[in-house]
């Protein structure tokens, strides 16, 4: 009987086939667990597919920060601005926005920055065995990251964030226009200064990264089931089964890594989480190859230019409109128009447009850990803009927690219990 119970504990069902889900699944397998992944969509086809591809261990600057409130009106009024909130969705957003602004107080930002650094600093270390196993080590490059400014003293406007990076030990180089031209001669002369982070990097094809790790999960004996999870059946404080569009699926242990769709599943556990959807867009010039060597962020406009395997990608913006509203591809068109201005010679090519759902929490930290009050359910979602960066360490950490190992980092800052309203009120 004990052997049967142990065998059951060794089978884990992961809900979600994005970067978080596949990293969790593969690390569990490496620790001897049997794994099933459940997702209605193919691996790597949602938010993980279309992001900017940054793999930056120095990512430690929260989205909310001191002075943010003063900038928001200007962003909202600027049709080319990085932020848009659909009017009909605004009342729903108010509690989240209040928490977001509270997280932007300086004392909170410094604490959150340290916790972001702990999660991201070892991203390359924990990707290494996954990529080696998946036969795709070529996908990650440490070719630096570049923030460019229209003004000669542009970096001064980001002094607080640069200070957070220095406190975290991130190597920073300030470039004048001449040094910037030497590093990236293809960029427009409109940029007068830059911040260069030489130890950061990128993934040239995030979608292929996820599918490659997912394929390694299958080769190691795991299964990937194309099912939509509608609810989690609970009994006496344990998850017993997933109720899917293809029937009931019994579970021994479960990990909720469903990205922006995680909140509804967490509610089945009698819990709640202030998870919202930041809709991000990209425009891609398919087949276009530029001399751009470094992932480049236009600081004023808050979007990224990345040379990918498939072409040149401009990715970014934040739109709050929920999961149901149709995409507004004018956001992608804005990225394309502004992105072309970044170069001395405007790049051309066939255009593709995309929108995805970032699962975002107001304090810029994900939820990782055991679900409170549910012995066999674990949570791993809410990485916002940084799922690709945090994916590998999250995978290792969740496997440690499920396996009873010493966690690779302190899990306490990422627990759901940090939100005072995490227990759902009875109807």
VMD Tcl script that draws the C-alpha trace (Angstrom):
set ca {
  {0.00 0.00 0.00}
  {2.86 2.36 0.82}
  {4.44 1.63 -2.55}
  {1.15 2.48 -4.30}
  {0.85 5.78 -2.41}
  {4.46 6.62 -3.29}
  {3.81 5.84 -6.96}
  {0.82 8.15 -6.91}
  {2.84 10.98 -5.40}
  {5.35 10.48 -8.19}
  {2.81 11.32 -10.92}
  {2.24 15.04 -11.52}
  {-0.17 16.68 -13.93}
  {0.93 20.12 -15.16}
  {-1.78 22.44 -16.48}
  {-0.14 24.63 -19.11}
  {2.29 24.02 -21.98}
  {4.00 27.41 -22.04}
  {7.57 28.02 -20.95}
  {6.73 27.68 -17.24}
  {4.81 24.44 -17.67}
  {7.40 22.67 -19.80}
  {10.30 23.72 -17.55}
  {8.42 22.45 -14.49}
  {7.57 19.20 -16.27}
  {11.09 18.45 -17.44}
  {12.71 19.19 -14.08}
  {10.14 16.94 -12.39}
  {11.10 14.15 -14.78}
  {14.77 14.68 -14.01}
  {13.86 14.10 -10.35}
  {12.09 10.83 -11.16}
  {8.46 11.95 -11.47}
  {6.04 10.83 -14.17}
  {4.49 13.85 -15.86}
  {1.43 14.69 -17.93}
  {0.94 18.16 -19.47}
  {-2.59 19.35 -20.23}
  {-3.30 22.34 -22.47}
  {-5.88 23.04 -25.19}
  {-3.18 24.60 -27.39}
  {0.11 23.18 -28.71}
  {3.24 23.85 -26.60}
  {4.71 27.30 -27.03}
  {1.88 28.67 -29.17}
  {0.54 31.31 -26.80}
  {2.33 34.02 -24.76}
  {5.63 32.12 -24.91}
  {5.58 32.24 -28.71}
  {5.49 35.94 -29.44}
  {7.51 37.68 -26.74}
  {10.64 39.74 -27.29}
  {12.95 36.86 -26.37}
  {14.99 38.51 -23.63}
  {16.96 36.16 -21.36}
  {18.29 38.66 -18.87}
  {19.63 37.53 -15.50}
  {19.90 41.20 -14.57}
  {16.15 41.82 -14.82}
  {15.45 43.29 -11.40}
  {13.52 46.50 -12.08}
  {9.80 46.18 -11.24}
  {7.23 47.59 -13.64}
  {5.82 49.86 -10.92}
  {8.24 52.42 -9.52}
  {8.53 55.82 -7.87}
  {7.04 58.52 -10.07}
  {5.06 56.07 -12.20}
  {1.73 57.77 -11.45}
  {2.94 61.03 -13.04}
  {3.75 59.24 -16.31}
  {0.54 57.28 -16.76}
  {-1.71 60.14 -18.01}
  {0.77 61.06 -20.72}
  {1.06 57.45 -21.86}
  {-2.72 57.05 -22.00}
  {-3.18 60.27 -23.99}
  {-0.41 59.44 -26.48}
  {-1.82 57.32 -29.31}
  {1.68 55.91 -29.79}
  {2.16 55.43 -26.04}
  {3.12 52.14 -24.39}
  {-0.05 51.84 -22.28}
  {-3.70 51.47 -23.22}
  {-6.72 50.62 -21.08}
  {-10.02 49.95 -22.81}
  {-12.63 52.17 -21.15}
  {-15.12 49.36 -20.59}
  {-12.47 47.38 -18.72}
  {-11.32 50.22 -16.45}
  {-13.74 49.65 -13.53}
  {-12.62 46.03 -13.34}
  {-8.98 47.16 -13.25}
  {-9.21 49.62 -10.36}
  {-8.31 47.20 -7.48}
  {-5.34 45.87 -9.46}
  {-4.14 49.37 -10.32}
  {-4.34 50.45 -6.67}
  {-2.17 47.48 -5.67}
  {0.17 48.24 -8.56}
  {0.71 51.81 -7.40}
  {1.22 50.63 -3.82}
  {3.92 48.27 -5.06}
  {5.66 51.28 -6.64}
  {6.65 52.88 -3.33}
  {10.42 53.07 -3.02}
  {10.75 50.73 -0.05}
  {8.57 48.13 -1.76}
  {10.42 48.49 -5.05}
  {13.80 47.85 -3.44}
  {12.50 44.71 -1.74}
  {10.80 43.44 -4.89}
  {13.94 44.14 -6.91}
  {15.97 41.84 -4.66}
  {13.34 39.12 -5.04}
  {13.28 39.50 -8.82}
  {17.06 39.24 -8.89}
  {16.99 36.03 -6.84}
  {14.60 34.44 -9.34}
  {16.35 35.64 -12.50}
  {20.07 35.69 -11.71}
  {20.60 31.98 -12.44}
  {18.40 31.72 -15.51}
  {21.23 30.55 -17.79}
  {22.44 28.03 -15.23}
  {19.05 26.34 -15.03}
  {18.38 26.52 -18.76}
  {21.64 24.75 -19.53}
  {20.54 21.18 -18.67}
  {17.14 21.72 -20.28}
  {18.62 22.94 -23.57}
  {21.34 20.31 -23.60}
  {18.70 17.64 -23.09}
  {16.47 19.20 -25.76}
  {19.36 19.50 -28.25}
  {18.85 23.24 -28.77}
  {21.73 25.03 -26.97}
  {22.03 27.34 -29.98}
  {18.82 29.16 -29.07}
  {20.26 31.22 -26.20}
  {22.88 33.89 -26.78}
  {24.65 36.23 -24.38}
  {24.94 39.11 -26.78}
  {23.98 41.90 -24.41}
  {21.01 44.22 -24.10}
  {20.84 47.85 -25.15}
  {18.60 50.71 -24.00}
  {18.73 53.66 -26.39}
  {17.73 57.29 -25.73}
  {16.87 60.30 -27.85}
  {18.80 62.66 -25.52}
  {22.50 62.92 -24.73}
  {21.78 62.59 -21.01}
  {19.04 60.02 -21.53}
  {20.24 57.48 -18.93}
  {19.79 60.10 -16.19}
  {16.03 59.62 -16.47}
  {16.49 55.96 -15.51}
  {18.93 56.59 -12.65}
  {16.76 54.82 -10.07}
  {16.46 51.65 -12.15}
  {20.17 51.69 -12.97}
  {20.86 51.93 -9.26}
  {18.77 48.83 -8.63}
  {20.73 46.95 -11.29}
  {24.06 48.07 -9.81}
  {22.90 46.95 -6.36}
  {22.19 43.53 -7.90}
  {25.69 43.33 -9.37}
  {24.63 43.88 -12.98}
  {27.42 45.12 -15.23}
  {26.45 48.45 -16.83}
  {28.16 50.55 -19.50}
  {27.03 54.08 -20.40}
  {27.53 54.91 -24.09}
  {27.66 58.25 -25.85}
  {26.54 58.54 -29.46}
  {29.95 57.60 -30.86}
  {30.24 54.46 -28.72}
  {26.66 53.54 -29.63}
  {27.46 53.88 -33.36}
  {30.47 51.60 -32.89}
  {28.35 48.96 -31.16}
  {25.24 49.13 -33.40}
  {25.94 51.09 -36.60}
  {22.58 50.11 -38.11}
  {20.63 52.23 -35.61}
  {19.30 55.68 -36.43}
  {21.30 58.79 -35.58}
  {18.25 59.99 -33.60}
  {19.66 58.05 -30.64}
  {22.19 60.15 -28.73}
  {23.08 57.86 -25.80}
  {22.58 54.34 -24.49}
  {22.89 51.93 -21.59}
  {24.60 48.66 -22.51}
  {24.24 45.55 -20.35}
  {26.84 43.18 -21.82}
  {26.02 40.11 -19.70}
  {22.37 39.90 -20.76}
  {21.10 38.00 -23.78}
  {18.20 36.66 -25.76}
  {16.48 33.65 -27.25}
  {16.33 33.81 -31.03}
  {13.10 31.76 -31.23}
  {11.04 31.49 -28.02}
  {8.43 29.29 -29.67}
  {11.06 26.74 -30.73}
  {12.55 26.85 -27.24}
  {9.25 25.77 -25.70}
  {8.49 23.12 -28.31}
  {12.00 21.68 -28.02}
  {11.70 21.28 -24.23}
  {8.17 19.85 -24.66}
  {9.52 17.28 -27.13}
  {12.17 16.28 -24.60}
  {9.38 15.75 -22.03}
  {7.68 13.33 -24.44}
  {10.95 11.52 -25.23}
  {11.43 11.00 -21.49}
  {8.04 9.29 -21.23}
  {5.72 12.22 -20.54}
  {2.42 12.84 -22.29}
  {0.94 16.05 -23.67}
  {-2.87 16.08 -23.78}
  {-4.73 18.67 -25.86}
  {-7.56 19.30 -23.43}
  {-9.15 22.40 -21.95}
  {-9.41 22.28 -18.15}
  {-12.76 23.75 -17.13}
  {-12.56 23.05 -13.41}
  {-10.68 21.17 -10.70}
  {-12.66 18.64 -8.66}
  {-11.83 18.94 -4.97}
  {-12.44 16.55 -2.10}
  {-11.38 17.00 1.52}
  {-8.68 19.56 0.74}
  {-7.17 17.68 -2.19}
  {-7.41 18.02 -5.94}
  {-8.93 14.76 -7.20}
  {-9.50 15.34 -10.89}
  {-9.46 17.81 -13.74}
  {-12.80 18.31 -15.43}
  {-11.89 18.84 -19.07}
  {-13.66 19.21 -22.38}
  {-12.71 15.57 -23.04}
  {-13.95 14.20 -19.72}
  {-12.72 13.68 -16.17}
  {-8.97 13.23 -15.64}
  {-7.89 11.89 -12.23}
  {-4.77 13.48 -10.75}
  {-2.34 12.60 -7.98}
  {-0.56 15.95 -7.83}
  {-1.24 19.01 -9.96}
  {0.67 22.15 -10.94}
  {-1.31 25.15 -12.18}
  {0.93 26.85 -14.75}
  {-1.81 28.10 -17.06}
  {-0.58 31.67 -17.40}
  {-3.36 34.22 -17.79}
  {-5.99 31.48 -17.38}
  {-4.73 30.43 -13.95}
  {-7.02 32.60 -11.83}
  {-10.19 30.66 -12.68}
  {-8.48 27.39 -11.77}
  {-7.14 28.77 -8.49}
  {-10.67 29.76 -7.55}
  {-11.63 26.07 -7.71}
  {-9.28 25.59 -4.76}
  {-11.18 28.17 -2.70}
  {-8.45 30.74 -3.32}
  {-8.06 33.93 -5.29}
  {-5.20 35.93 -6.75}
  {-5.02 39.47 -8.24}
  {-3.97 38.17 -11.64}
  {-4.68 40.36 -14.64}
  {-3.93 40.08 -18.31}
  {-1.48 42.46 -19.93}
  {-2.04 42.05 -23.61}
  {1.21 42.45 -25.52}
  {1.70 42.83 -29.27}
  {4.41 42.27 -31.81}
  {4.97 43.13 -35.45}
  {7.40 40.99 -37.39}
  {9.22 41.59 -40.66}
  {9.41 37.99 -41.84}
  {12.71 36.89 -43.35}
  {14.31 40.27 -42.68}
  {17.87 40.01 -41.41}
  {19.52 43.17 -40.10}
  {23.00 43.85 -38.71}
  {21.36 44.32 -35.26}
  {23.51 42.26 -32.88}
  {21.99 43.30 -29.58}
  {18.41 43.22 -28.38}
  {17.56 46.93 -28.33}
  {14.93 48.76 -26.27}
  {13.78 52.25 -27.25}
  {13.52 53.61 -23.73}
  {11.09 56.41 -24.51}
  {8.67 54.16 -26.37}
  {9.05 51.07 -24.13}
  {9.35 48.42 -26.82}
  {12.01 46.04 -28.04}
  {13.66 45.34 -31.40}
  {14.96 41.76 -31.59}
  {16.57 39.95 -34.49}
  {14.92 36.51 -34.48}
  {15.38 33.39 -36.54}
  {12.19 34.22 -38.42}
  {12.97 37.90 -39.00}
  {13.01 41.24 -37.19}
  {10.54 41.51 -34.31}
  {9.22 44.65 -32.62}
  {7.52 43.65 -29.38}
  {5.97 45.44 -26.46}
  {3.13 47.70 -25.31}
  {0.65 47.01 -22.52}
  {-3.08 46.83 -23.14}
  {-5.61 46.04 -20.42}
  {-8.75 44.58 -21.98}
  {-9.12 41.09 -20.49}
  {-9.13 37.68 -22.13}
  {-12.25 38.00 -24.25}
  {-11.92 41.26 -26.21}
  {-10.61 40.94 -29.78}
  {-7.07 42.16 -30.48}
  {-6.52 45.72 -31.67}
  {-3.85 45.26 -34.31}
  {-3.40 49.01 -34.54}
  {-1.12 48.44 -31.53}
  {1.06 46.15 -33.66}
  {1.00 48.65 -36.53}
  {2.27 51.34 -34.15}
  {5.15 49.08 -33.15}
  {5.99 48.51 -36.81}
  {5.93 52.22 -37.67}
  {8.05 53.22 -34.68}
  {10.34 50.23 -35.05}
  {11.31 51.20 -38.59}
  {12.34 54.61 -37.25}
  {14.94 52.96 -35.05}
  {17.15 52.18 -38.04}
  {19.26 54.35 -40.30}
  {17.69 52.52 -43.23}
  {14.12 51.46 -42.54}
  {13.88 47.67 -42.82}
  {11.25 46.14 -45.09}
  {9.66 42.74 -45.44}
  {6.41 40.79 -45.24}
  {4.61 41.76 -42.04}
  {3.00 39.46 -39.48}
  {1.13 40.70 -36.42}
  {0.47 38.96 -33.12}
  {-1.16 39.51 -29.73}
  {-0.62 37.48 -26.56}
  {-1.70 37.47 -22.92}
  {0.87 38.22 -20.24}
  {-0.24 36.90 -16.81}
  {0.62 39.79 -14.51}
  {0.48 40.46 -10.80}
  {0.64 44.00 -9.39}
  {4.01 43.54 -7.65}
  {5.90 42.18 -10.71}
  {6.53 38.85 -8.95}
  {4.99 35.49 -9.90}
  {3.12 33.12 -7.63}
  {5.18 29.99 -6.96}
  {4.55 27.42 -4.25}
  {2.08 25.01 -2.70}
  {-1.54 26.13 -2.85}
  {-2.62 27.10 0.67}
  {-4.95 24.51 2.17}
  {-4.51 22.05 -0.72}
  {-1.95 19.35 -0.03}
  {-1.39 18.19 -3.60}
  {-1.69 21.39 -5.68}
  {1.15 23.73 -6.61}
  {1.11 27.13 -8.31}
  {3.50 28.55 -10.92}
  {2.16 31.53 -12.86}
  {2.06 35.32 -13.05}
  {5.53 36.02 -14.46}
  {4.26 38.97 -16.50}
  {6.88 40.30 -18.89}
  {9.52 37.90 -17.56}
  {8.24 34.36 -18.05}
  {11.05 33.45 -20.42}
  {13.61 34.80 -17.96}
  {12.10 33.15 -14.90}
  {11.02 29.90 -16.53}
  {14.09 27.78 -15.87}
  {14.52 28.72 -12.21}
  {10.78 28.34 -11.62}
  {10.95 24.84 -13.06}
  {13.80 23.88 -10.76}
  {12.12 25.49 -7.73}
  {8.74 23.81 -8.22}
  {10.41 20.42 -8.67}
  {12.32 21.02 -5.43}
  {9.12 21.87 -3.56}
  {7.20 18.85 -4.86}
  {10.11 16.51 -4.27}
  {10.83 17.77 -0.75}
  {14.33 18.92 -1.69}
  {16.08 22.00 -0.33}
  {14.76 24.77 -2.61}
  {17.27 26.27 -4.99}
  {16.16 29.73 -3.84}
  {14.03 30.90 -0.93}
  {10.41 30.39 -2.09}
  {8.83 32.63 0.56}
  {8.64 35.89 -1.50}
  {6.63 34.18 -4.26}
  {3.94 32.49 -2.16}
  {0.30 33.28 -2.78}
  {-0.10 34.18 0.89}
  {1.66 37.52 0.34}
  {-1.69 38.79 -0.93}
  {-4.03 39.44 1.99}
  {-7.12 38.54 -0.03}
  {-5.82 35.17 -1.23}
  {-8.67 33.23 0.39}
  {-11.78 33.48 -1.72}
  {-14.87 34.75 0.06}
  {-17.78 32.35 0.13}
  {-20.65 33.31 -2.15}
}
mol new
graphics top color blue
foreach p $ca { graphics top sphere $p radius 0.5 }
foreach p [lrange $ca 0 end-1] q [lrange $ca 1 end] { graphics top cylinder $p $q radius 0.2 }
display resetview
